[in-house]
Amino acid sequence: PRKWIRRSPCVHLCSPLLEMPKKRAKTSRGDDPVPCKQTRLQSAGPLSPLNFESPASVFSSLIFPISCEEFFKQYWEKKPLLIQRDDPTVAAFYRALFQLADLKELCSQGVYYGKDLNICRCVNGKKKVLNKEGKVSYGQLKRDFDQKKATIQFHQPQRFKDQLWQLQAQLECFFGSLVGSNVYITPPAAQGLPPHYDDVEVFILQLEGQKHWRLYKPTIPLAREYNVESESCIGNPTHEFILKPGDFLYFPRGTIHQADTPAGNLHATHLTISTYQN
């Protein structure tokens, strides 16, 4: 397949609405370099509700109706922001970014356990990885998803999706920091990860279905390490809500969180965009 060479954004050409702190050049999730872009999935896609005129306009439209000034004064590195939208246009655009149906074609192109995706479950408060070896078979992946209630964690999906590639490039330019992403697809009545906190600033876009979220007070504010927390030690949630397609969530690094797909619903897919790893 044709590979697309990734180019680093020219941060000095960007004009964010507020000056951002300077960051080190490092991948936003681990030390491995972001892989090159792979063969694109072809789709016309819905009209984008995001304004791609500049990095600042992209971020501004991503957090609409909150202004950038309000976001950085009230929320950034301080507290979560939940934006629940009942907007079919935004929901359709989010859904086109990545969905469960994309995996069949991606598997036919050749994706691999560990390198491209993990499958996992939360079992007794711990993450249980259910990966096989080597190349992913879509049939086996779907059986594990349906029968074992395994969550699919797809790494760096922007390699296969132009809209995600463009979005993350603009956000890298805006923040002056590398931006990574993962997609999490969870079947009904299932949870992929135990309560934990991350060492990155986190933006969540709900793409498909509904996901039940619980956020907890940080034990280490603005943590610089990933860590799993025992549910018996984290107390009651400070925030609890359902994300639906088109909804947006931000929370600072160190925020303890867990998410599950409610029973009786379809599968749920969300995109995690992360930045500002130490």
Phi, psi and chi 1 to 4 in degrees:
 res  aa     phi    psi   chi1   chi2   chi3   chi4
   1 PRO       -  151.0   24.0  -34.1      -      -
   2 ARG   -68.6  132.8 -179.8 -179.7  179.4 -175.3
   3 LYS  -106.6  143.5  -68.2 -172.7  176.4 -178.4
   4 TRP  -107.4  128.0  -64.2   70.6      -      -
   5 ILE   -82.3  126.8  -57.1  -58.5      -      -
   6 ARG   -77.4  135.4 -173.9  178.4 -164.9 -169.7
   7 ARG  -111.2  139.4  -60.0  178.3 -175.2  -86.8
   8 SER   -70.4  137.4  -61.5      -      -      -
   9 PRO   -64.6  149.4  -14.8   26.3      -      -
  10 CYS   -89.1   91.8  -61.8      -      -      -
  11 VAL   -60.9  -33.9  177.1      -      -      -
  12 HIS   -68.6  -13.8   65.6  -78.6      -      -
  13 LEU   -89.3   -7.3  -64.2  179.2      -      -
  14 CYS   -85.6  156.1  -58.4      -      -      -
  15 SER  -133.0   73.9  -59.7      -      -      -
  16 PRO   -64.0  155.3   21.2  -30.2      -      -
  17 LEU   -64.5  -32.6  -61.9 -176.3      -      -
  18 LEU  -126.5  147.6  -63.4  176.6      -      -
  19 GLU   -69.5  129.0 -177.1  177.3   -4.4      -
  20 MET   -96.6  147.9  -59.7  -60.5  -59.8      -
  21 PRO   -60.3  146.9  -20.5   30.9      -      -
  22 LYS   -72.5  141.6  -59.1  -63.4 -174.4  -67.1
  23 LYS  -124.3  159.8  -65.1  -61.1  -63.2 -179.6
  24 ARG   -79.2  153.1  -79.0   72.9   53.8 -161.9
  25 ALA   -83.3  104.8      -      -      -      -
  26 LYS  -154.7  150.0 -176.1  179.4  178.0 -178.5
  27 THR   -63.6  149.0   53.9      -      -      -
  28 SER   -83.9   -3.5   59.9      -      -      -
  29 ARG  -149.2   84.4  178.7   72.5  -87.5  166.9
  30 GLY    95.9  179.9      -      -      -      -
  31 ASP   -99.4   -8.2  -63.7  -33.7      -      -
  32 ASP   -75.4  142.8  -64.9  -28.1      -      -
  33 PRO   -65.9  150.7   23.5  -33.1      -      -
  34 VAL   -68.0  130.3  176.2      -      -      -
  35 PRO   -65.1  159.6  -16.7   28.6      -      -
  36 CYS   -67.2  157.3  -67.5      -      -      -
  37 LYS   -69.1  141.2 -167.1  175.7 -176.9 -174.9
  38 GLN  -104.2 -174.6  -52.9  -63.5  -48.6      -
  39 THR   -56.4  133.2  -57.3      -      -      -
  40 ARG   -77.8  148.5  -64.6  172.2  -65.7  176.1
  41 LEU   -84.7  124.9  -65.5 -174.1      -      -
  42 GLN   -85.3  122.5  -61.3  -63.4  -29.4      -
  43 SER  -160.2  142.3   61.4      -      -      -
  44 ALA   -67.2  -45.4      -      -      -      -
  45 GLY    77.1  155.3      -      -      -      -
  46 PRO   -76.0  166.4   28.2  -33.6      -      -
  47 LEU   -63.2  134.1 -175.8   67.0      -      -
  48 SER   -76.7  131.8  172.1      -      -      -
  49 PRO   -83.1   -3.6   30.8  -33.4      -      -
  50 LEU   -90.2  145.8  -58.4 -178.3      -      -
  51 ASN   -98.2  108.0 -177.5  -12.1      -      -
  52 PHE   -94.0   20.8  -80.0   89.4      -      -
  53 GLU   -65.6  -31.9  -71.1 -176.8   -0.1      -
  54 SER  -157.2  163.0   69.1      -      -      -
  55 PRO   -56.9  -40.1  -28.1   36.5      -      -
  56 ALA   -65.6  -38.9      -      -      -      -
  57 SER   -70.0  -31.4   67.6      -      -      -
  58 VAL   -63.9  -49.6  167.4      -      -      -
  59 PHE   -66.0  -39.5 -174.9   72.7      -      -
  60 SER   -59.9  -42.9  180.0      -      -      -
  61 SER   -74.3  -25.3   56.2      -      -      -
  62 LEU   -67.5  -36.5 -172.6   65.7      -      -
  63 ILE  -100.6    5.3   64.1  171.1      -      -
  64 PHE   -52.7  138.1  179.2   83.2      -      -
  65 PRO   -92.4    8.6   35.2  -36.6      -      -
  66 ILE   -74.3  136.2  -57.8  -63.7      -      -
  67 SER   -80.4  157.6   69.6      -      -      -
  68 CYS   -60.9  -40.8  -77.8      -      -      -
  69 GLU   -60.7  -45.7 -178.3  177.6    9.3      -
  70 GLU   -64.8  -40.5 -179.3 -179.1   -2.1      -
  71 PHE   -59.7  -49.5  175.7   79.3      -      -
  72 PHE   -74.2  -25.8  -73.0  110.1      -      -
  73 LYS   -80.6  -37.6  -75.5 -175.4  177.2  179.6
  74 GLN  -103.6  -27.6  -59.6  -64.4  -33.2      -
  75 TYR  -120.4  -42.8  -62.2   98.4      -      -
  76 TRP   -55.5  121.5  176.3 -106.2      -      -
  77 GLU    59.6   18.4  -65.4 -173.0  -28.9      -
  78 LYS  -121.9  -52.5  -63.0 -179.9 -179.8   70.1
  79 LYS  -159.7  162.5   63.0 -177.9 -179.3 -179.5
  80 PRO   -68.0  154.4  -21.3   33.9      -      -
  81 LEU  -127.7  123.2  168.4   64.6      -      -
  82 LEU  -113.8  124.8  170.4   64.3      -      -
  83 ILE  -120.3  109.0  -57.9  175.7      -      -
  84 GLN  -101.5  120.2  -66.4  178.6  -56.9      -
  85 ARG  -114.9  141.9  -58.3 -177.7  172.7  108.3
  86 ASP  -113.5   66.6 -174.8   14.3      -      -
  87 ASP  -128.4  106.1 -172.1  -32.5      -      -
  88 PRO   -60.0  -31.5  -22.5   33.2      -      -
  89 THR   -66.3  -46.9  -58.9      -      -      -
  90 VAL   -65.3  -42.3  176.9      -      -      -
  91 ALA   -60.2  -42.1      -      -      -      -
  92 ALA   -66.6  -39.8      -      -      -      -
  93 PHE   -65.8  -45.3  175.3   73.9      -      -
  94 TYR   -59.9  -43.5  -82.2   17.5      -      -
  95 ARG   -61.7  -35.8 -170.7  178.6  -56.0  112.2
  96 ALA   -73.0  -16.0      -      -      -      -
  97 LEU   -65.1  -40.6  -68.8  175.3      -      -
  98 PHE  -170.7  141.2 -158.9   99.0      -      -
  99 GLN  -150.7  163.4   50.8 -167.5  -62.4      -
 100 LEU   -53.8  -38.4  176.9   61.7      -      -
 101 ALA   -62.4  -21.7      -      -      -      -
 102 ASP   -68.0  -23.1  -68.2  -27.5      -      -
 103 LEU   -66.5  -29.9  -71.3  174.7      -      -
 104 LYS   -62.0  -47.0 -171.7  171.3 -175.4  178.4
 105 GLU   -69.6  -38.6 -177.0  175.8  -13.5      -
 106 LEU   -61.9  -41.3  -70.8  172.6      -      -
 107 CYS   -65.0  -33.8  -72.3      -      -      -
 108 SER   -68.9  -27.3   71.8      -      -      -
 109 GLN   -75.6  -27.0  -66.6 -179.2   11.6      -
 110 GLY   110.1   96.5      -      -      -      -
 111 VAL  -124.6  157.4  -65.0      -      -      -
 112 TYR  -129.5  143.9  -67.0   83.4      -      -
 113 TYR   -60.5  140.8  -71.9  104.9      -      -
 114 GLY    84.3  -57.5      -      -      -      -
 115 LYS   -70.3  -46.4  171.5  179.8  175.7  -72.0
 116 ASP  -107.9  -30.9  -63.1  -55.5      -      -
 117 LEU  -155.1  156.5   64.3   79.5      -      -
 118 ASN  -122.1  153.4  -69.8  -35.9      -      -
 119 ILE  -121.5  137.4   56.3  172.0      -      -
 120 CYS  -154.6  164.5   58.0      -      -      -
 121 ARG  -139.0  153.2  -74.5 -173.4   61.4 -166.5
 122 CYS   -90.2  115.2  177.1      -      -      -
 123 VAL  -124.9  115.5  179.0      -      -      -
 124 ASN    52.4   43.8  -62.1  -37.3      -      -
 125 GLY    77.7   11.4      -      -      -      -
 126 LYS  -130.1  153.2  -64.0 -178.7  178.9  179.6
 127 LYS   -82.1  122.8  177.0 -177.3  176.7 -179.9
 128 LYS  -110.1  114.3 -177.6  176.9 -178.6 -179.5
 129 VAL   -85.9  131.3  177.9      -      -      -
 130 LEU  -114.9   24.3  -56.8  172.4      -      -
 131 ASN   -60.6  145.4  -73.9    0.0      -      -
 132 LYS   -91.6 -167.2  -53.1  -63.8 -172.7  -66.6
 133 GLU  -104.6  143.1  -66.8  -68.2  -28.9      -
 134 GLY    74.2 -142.1      -      -      -      -
 135 LYS   -70.8  142.1 -170.0  174.4  179.8  179.9
 136 VAL   -83.7  127.3  178.0      -      -      -
 137 SER   -91.8  126.5  158.8      -      -      -
 138 TYR   -61.5  -39.0  176.0   74.2      -      -
 139 GLY   -60.3  -45.5      -      -      -      -
 140 GLN   -66.5  -41.4 -178.6   63.3   58.3      -
 141 LEU   -60.0  -44.4 -178.7   66.8      -      -
 142 LYS   -68.1  -35.4 -165.1   65.2  167.5   60.8
 143 ARG   -65.2  -43.3  -77.3 -168.2  -65.4  -86.1
 144 ASP   -64.0  -37.0  -72.0  -22.2      -      -
 145 PHE   -65.7  -47.5 -177.1   77.4      -      -
 146 ASP   -78.5  -42.6  -67.5  -28.3      -      -
 147 GLN   -93.0  -37.2  -61.7  172.6   12.7      -
 148 LYS   -96.3   -0.3  -64.3 -176.1  178.9 -179.8
 149 LYS    56.0   40.6  -63.1  -67.7 -174.8 -180.0
 150 ALA   -86.4  137.4      -      -      -      -
 151 THR   -81.6  137.9  -72.3      -      -      -
 152 ILE   -98.2  120.6  -59.8  167.9      -      -
 153 GLN  -108.3  109.5  178.3 -171.2   21.8      -
 154 PHE  -100.8  124.1 -162.0   94.5      -      -
 155 HIS   -86.5  135.5  -52.9  -50.2      -      -
 156 GLN    47.5   59.8  -55.6  -63.4   -8.6      -
 157 PRO   -66.0  -14.3   26.0  -36.3      -      -
 158 GLN   -63.4  -15.9   77.1  -83.1    9.1      -
 159 ARG   -62.0  -25.0  -67.7  175.7  -68.7  153.1
 160 PHE  -113.5   -6.1  -58.0   91.1      -      -
 161 LYS  -129.4  115.4  -69.0  -76.0 -164.3  168.5
 162 ASP   -59.9  -42.9  -82.0  -12.2      -      -
 163 GLN   -62.4  -40.0  -71.9  -83.1   22.9      -
 164 LEU   -67.9  -40.4  -87.3  178.4      -      -
 165 TRP   -57.7  -48.2 -173.4  -86.8      -      -
 166 GLN   -65.1  -42.0  -65.4  163.1   11.6      -
 167 LEU   -61.8  -47.6  172.8   59.9      -      -
 168 GLN   -69.4  -34.8  -71.4 -179.8 -140.3      -
 169 ALA   -61.8  -41.9      -      -      -      -
 170 GLN   -67.4  -38.6  -66.1  -81.4   16.0      -
 171 LEU   -69.4  -34.8  -68.9  177.1      -      -
 172 GLU   -61.3  -41.4  -74.9 -173.3  -11.1      -
 173 CYS   -65.5  -40.0 -158.5      -      -      -
 174 PHE   -66.9  -46.9 -179.6   73.2      -      -
 175 PHE   -85.9  -16.6  -75.1  109.2      -      -
 176 GLY    66.1   31.0      -      -      -      -
 177 SER  -149.1  148.5  174.7      -      -      -
 178 LEU   -63.2  146.3  -68.0 -177.4      -      -
 179 VAL  -124.1  128.6  171.5      -      -      -
 180 GLY  -117.0  173.2      -      -      -      -
 181 SER  -154.6  154.6   66.5      -      -      -
 182 ASN  -138.8  148.6  -74.2  -46.2      -      -
 183 VAL  -108.4  135.7  164.6      -      -      -
 184 TYR  -118.9  121.8  -64.0   86.2      -      -
 185 ILE  -118.3  116.5  -50.1  174.0      -      -
 186 THR  -121.6  131.4  -56.2      -      -      -
 187 PRO   -72.6  170.4   24.3  -31.4      -      -
 188 PRO   -61.3  148.2  -19.3   30.1      -      -
 189 ALA    55.4   44.9      -      -      -      -
 190 ALA  -147.2  158.6      -      -      -      -
 191 GLN  -140.6  132.5 -179.2  169.8  -26.9      -
 192 GLY   -88.4  -38.0      -      -      -      -
 193 LEU  -126.5  147.0  -59.3  174.9      -      -
 194 PRO   -75.8  172.7   30.1  -35.6      -      -
 195 PRO   -57.3  133.8  -22.5   32.5      -      -
 196 HIS  -159.6  170.4   65.8  -78.5      -      -
 197 TYR  -129.2  157.2   59.0   80.0      -      -
 198 ASP  -113.2  166.3  -64.5  -60.3      -      -
 199 ASP  -103.1   27.1   56.7  -12.2      -      -
 200 VAL  -136.8  156.6  -74.4      -      -      -
 201 GLU   -75.8  134.7  -59.0  -63.1  -49.9      -
 202 VAL  -119.0  130.9  173.8      -      -      -
 203 PHE  -120.5  127.9  -58.7   90.8      -      -
 204 ILE  -112.8  129.1  -55.7  -69.3      -      -
 205 LEU  -116.3  122.2  -79.1   61.0      -      -
 206 GLN   -84.2  120.0 -173.9   65.3   23.7      -
 207 LEU   -99.5  -44.7  -49.3 -176.7      -      -
 208 GLU  -139.3  147.4  -66.3 -176.3  -64.1      -
 209 GLY    64.7 -163.5      -      -      -      -
 210 GLN  -123.7  138.6  -60.5 -176.4   14.8      -
 211 LYS  -128.5  133.9 -167.2  155.3  -78.9 -173.3
 212 HIS   -92.0  121.1  170.0 -130.1      -      -
 213 TRP  -114.1  144.3  -77.1   81.5      -      -
 214 ARG  -132.4  127.9  -75.2  169.4  -75.5  175.4
 215 LEU  -114.4  147.0  -51.1 -177.9      -      -
 216 TYR  -131.6  158.5  -56.1   81.7      -      -
 217 LYS   -61.6  133.9 -177.0  178.5  179.6 -179.7
 218 PRO   -63.2  141.3  -20.5   31.6      -      -
 219 THR   -84.5  -28.5   52.3      -      -      -
 220 ILE  -129.3   99.4  -57.8  177.8      -      -
 221 PRO   -58.2  137.9  -23.1   34.4      -      -
 222 LEU    49.7   50.7  -59.9  179.4      -      -
 223 ALA   -59.4  149.7      -      -      -      -
 224 ARG  -111.3   13.8  -74.8  -56.4 -172.7 -177.5
 225 GLU  -139.9  151.2  -66.2 -178.9  -23.7      -
 226 TYR   -79.4  141.9  167.5   91.6      -      -
 227 ASN  -156.4  142.9 -164.8   43.2      -      -
 228 VAL   -89.4  139.0  173.4      -      -      -
 229 GLU  -116.2  141.8  -69.1  -80.5   13.2      -
 230 SER   -73.0  135.0  169.3      -      -      -
 231 GLU   -62.4  -24.9 -165.1  153.0    5.1      -
 232 SER   -72.9  -12.4   62.3      -      -      -
 233 CYS  -109.5   -3.6  -60.5      -      -      -
 234 ILE  -104.1   -5.3   57.5  179.2      -      -
 235 GLY    75.0 -161.5      -      -      -      -
 236 ASN   -84.5  152.4  -65.1  -37.7      -      -
 237 PRO   -63.4  144.6  -18.6   30.4      -      -
 238 THR   -85.2  -24.5   56.5      -      -      -
 239 HIS  -140.7  139.3  -56.7   74.4      -      -
 240 GLU  -146.2  129.0 -173.9  169.6    6.6      -
 241 PHE  -164.9  169.4   47.3   84.4      -      -
 242 ILE  -110.6  127.5  -61.9  -72.6      -      -
 243 LEU   -92.9  135.3  -73.3 -173.8      -      -
 244 LYS  -119.8  164.0  -61.1  178.7 -179.6  179.3
 245 PRO   -52.7  129.9  -30.3   37.6      -      -
 246 GLY    97.1  -11.4      -      -      -      -
 247 ASP   -77.7  157.7  -70.0  -11.3      -      -
 248 PHE  -134.0  141.3  171.2   92.4      -      -
 249 LEU  -139.6  136.9  171.2   65.4      -      -
 250 TYR  -125.1  140.6  158.3   79.5      -      -
 251 PHE  -147.1  148.5   50.9   84.1      -      -
 252 PRO   -71.6  157.7  -16.4   30.3      -      -
 253 ARG   -57.1  144.6   59.0 -169.8 -176.5  -84.5
 254 GLY    94.0  -14.5      -      -      -      -
 255 THR   -70.8  121.2  -58.4      -      -      -
 256 ILE   -74.4  136.3  -58.3  167.8      -      -
 257 HIS  -153.7  157.0   57.8  -79.5      -      -
 258 GLN  -151.8  153.4   59.2  178.6  -35.0      -
 259 ALA  -144.3  143.6      -      -      -      -
 260 ASP  -142.3  160.2   61.8  -86.9      -      -
 261 THR   -95.0  124.2  -58.1      -      -      -
 262 PRO   -63.1  152.2  -21.2   32.6      -      -
 263 ALA   -67.4  151.8      -      -      -      -
 264 GLY    83.8   -4.5      -      -      -      -
 265 ASN  -105.8  175.1  -69.9  -64.8      -      -
 266 LEU   -76.3  176.8  -59.9  174.5      -      -
 267 HIS   -60.1  161.5   67.5  -88.5      -      -
 268 ALA  -126.6  137.0      -      -      -      -
 269 THR  -125.5  127.9  -55.5      -      -      -
 270 HIS  -132.5  154.1   77.1  -95.9      -      -
 271 LEU  -105.8  127.3  170.3   70.4      -      -
 272 THR  -103.8  119.9  -64.1      -      -      -
 273 ILE  -107.9  129.0  -64.4  175.0      -      -
 274 SER  -131.1  149.3   57.1      -      -      -
 275 THR  -155.7  174.5 -168.3      -      -      -
 276 TYR    65.7   36.2  -97.2   56.1      -      -
 277 GLN   -71.3  139.5 -172.0  178.8   42.9      -
 278 ASN   -65.2      - -173.1   29.3      -      -
